[in-house]
Every structure is written in C-alpha cells, then in structure tokens.
Amino acid sequence: MRYRVLGGTGVEVSAYCLGTMMFGSVGNSDHADAVRIIHSALDRGINFVDTADMYSAGESEEIVGKALRDPRRRDETVLATKVYFPVGGDGPARGGLSRRWIVRAVEASLARLGTDRIDLYQVHRPDHRTDVEETLDALGDLVTQGKIRAFGCSTFPAERIVEAHAVAERRGLRRFRTEQPPYSLLARGVETAVLPLAQRYGMGVLTWAPLASGYLSGAYRKGREVDLSRGRAAITPHRFDPALPENVAKLDAVERLALLAEEIGCSLPELAVAFAAAHPAVTSVILGPRTMEQLDGLLKGAALVLDDDVLDRIDAIVPPGTDLYRADGVWRPASLTEPSLRRRPLGERAASDA
C-alpha cells in the first residue's frame, strides 16, 4: 500500500481509506463481522478509517471504536469522522455547523469512538445558516484543546472552499486541510474546479462513492431488470429506473467501461477505484465495503496501473468534468432548494408598476 501526505499536515495516509458507512443498521449490523473487516483492512496496509456520527445514527462510530480498542491499533490508525447532521433526537438546535452543535457533537463522537482524539474532523456538508468564521473558530479551538488534530470539509462546492480559505486568512484562523467530494468514472464534475482548488490550496482529498452507488460494481447493467423495491433503488428510484433517459446514459457508459475493464484484464470495480486514485489531486480513495468479500474484491486491484491510453479511452466514454451520475446526498445550495431565495415577493416581480 502506498502512502501519501494528507493536505500538508505531515500525516501519511494510505492511498485507500476504509469507509464505514455500511457498518451498522443500514448495512452490516453484525458488529463482530464489521470489526473483522476493519482489522483485515488495517492488517493489509490501510491506515486510514473514515466514519461519521450520522452513519447508522452513531452505530458505525461505536463499531469503529470497538475495532480500535487496542491502543496500538488506535495509535497506528488515522481516524476521521464528521459533523453536521442531527443525531440522537429532534429539535431546532440540533445539527449544522454552529459552535454550539460542533462542541456537543465532538464529545458524543469521542465517547462512541472510545478515544480521546480524532485525527481528522470533517464538516459533513456546508451550512448556509452559520457564518463560516463561526465554524472555523470552533474547530480551531478543538485543535488547541487536543480533541482533534486537523479538520476538513466534505462535499463543498468550489465557491465555499474559496470563501472558507479567504476568511481563514483574513481572520487568522486555522483552515480546512481536506475536502471529501464524490468522484468516480460517472461523476467527474469535481475535476472542473474542486480538485484544482484543492491542489492550489494544498488540501488533501478523500474521494467517496467510487462505485457510484453500485453502477460501477456490476450490479446494474443494460438489459437487466432493476428491483426498485429494495436497497438504494427503493430510496431513490429515479436514480436507477432504466426507463429514464439519464439512467440509460449511465448504463450505456457502464457497458463501454466494463468492456474496457475486460480488455485490460481487470474487473469493473477495480477499474473504478484505480481511476479515482490516479488523479494527482486525490490523496486517498474511500472504499465502503459491507462484507469481507467486497473488501477482498476492491483490494485485489490495488496494484492496478492505468496507463495514458486507458485514461484517454475513459475520457472518450465520460469526458473530463462530466457528471452522468449525482451521488446520493450531495449538497445543494439554499439558492436552489429554497424558492424564496430565487423569487421576489409577488408584488415586486414586474419590471413596471403599470
């Protein structure tokens, strides 16, 4: 396993990161089995584990805590988790990136993880209700207190990254050291601005959804029926319904990519993960297995090298900067989701009073 420096922190992390979103009630609820998967990843050279407080409502963090209970394992592992979504109940003061919520959430994560520090604490989504200065100031205090070692952002658009760095420089605050965007053969939009910005600012990049929610796992292929009553397809059927034109485009691309993988002697998932790892801005690719078999399959292609000819052929199938697929849960700005921000009051919409 190769190791790369994480965003100028001096910390070396494996080129693959073990994601644990599928551990807990939403995926693998067998804690002992999930711990074995984590230990297997660590024993094979992965030293980077990523979780979040909202994964299975905190259960994923508890599983990771069990896996890292041995102090030696904890010391050798770079541990990352996230804050933003409300966890543990309902109420108007839960969630977001206010100082109040961050301070409360980090203590809960530390308790579930069974550790006294988090190596990388990430804000899971942007929060348009909270000044980024408030967020950076709170996170910087946690670094000073030793509760976290560094902090980053996740699924931030380019303009939010620029704003955060400008505020940090202007106010003399600690800055985001990493960004965690969705990136895959079918979701290349971040190549336009987010990845170049990360390089410019010296940020580490952890990419998620390399298999595009199963499209690049081989689970969805052209001509096959899709069960829209189960799994991800039941939650967001519009993303998987083969009758929709946008999904036809995904499936067409998958067929061509699968043929390319076959020609170079690898599986489609191996091609997908190797593609994400090949971008110069990417520090580590998050793998999110639910089973040991899935982990074994993904690690099998760790040494796969995609030469320029293969990458050129990929570009011909899905051009750089193209998004054929939008990952589940990708943040959308309030300017798009809240009609009041893009519609003047009814009485002010006309250009003339006449």
Steps between C-alpha positions, in 0.01 A plus 500: 500500500631841406476792741448867424528810717158628605453863405829638626440364852808277480278199576544211257183312406440200277386557142187305595289607798254262665156659505256366758164636385377145438577383856197508729127482449505632141736228383695241696346492848726216620750693714746213529507452123542874438790507748664211312468694174663805658782291645555330163531838326746622761704180482531544121648847515205738523567742786215744433142444626212737426163504677235756598275562797188457284594161354236267646429774760838459668520120481778512240717707736434248777616215274814690402566564869482127571740427214753755627471412869857368504717810564756380246239479226368842594846656492574354157168610348410842362140536616254732326138579579249773416247746643194678357192281499277481810562183700321372807164673481303785352498868578574844355848523652632169365730464202681754290839661549442739789753504784227372729433189290864429408610503866214271595546265204875453541457387860239246394725371220798466733286298741367268230846453351652433841793733437633830630577652158381501140771531238281661232167662587297593193193716455268269308319764292498881469262689731357818347355603838837523673785741428803302387705712743293357788570146377873550443542670837327212681701235317825687566423500871453122489848468346645717778323285760649184346161342428563502125829515310379660175172578329357500151181534299289260299299550181572875490458680168798698374362837607454383859857373513630834372287690752622286790866548410455874453332535840770289667775715352324830578415407859814303581309175555597139435384382159341195348777250427294254296196468275293182453310511168314230305715391207472211259508397137139622474532809723787716377356844568750575777781491243386842376570707813498309829802279433711782347414719799605228740836485324537878509427517873702190585195312626483125535216335308304193615262391228179308567257292292761360257245234397222756442252330735542168326499608135872417481475185710333305222168489684323709237547409134319578179220258422466376857193562710543732798312430821382847603354367825830417671818673615611833357262460207204503740622820668573693180330312215554786256874431514462138394185471288632371163208663320631851571731654237760615754534144628523364147806724453658358817435143392639566153819636655520206741486254208788673326702524822438133579628406155812712559559330836470160336749597229766605753438198721333646809154522650277806463532589874879471476498738202276743689716518810826521303356788297425708810842431649676610180400868524792710634273692739366185669671395820287200590201316352233395750391138464165420660466121523214330682655154494846343510445375146445856379814620677703216347370584154590867529847439643575246228559784255716715729805464272307574180665775291291677236729625224432809291334300224246354743431840657455650152246230421316575824494870404338403171224315685439756777670831415693684775275713719186309400243385757288212374422411858433709810582313818229460764496777757705752305447845644294750304523872581211679669478721189359194320308326776323801655262672254494823703867557415436496122155660486432864578186575700201481266445875499860573393539260208384721216740743334235773505222617730273558200 
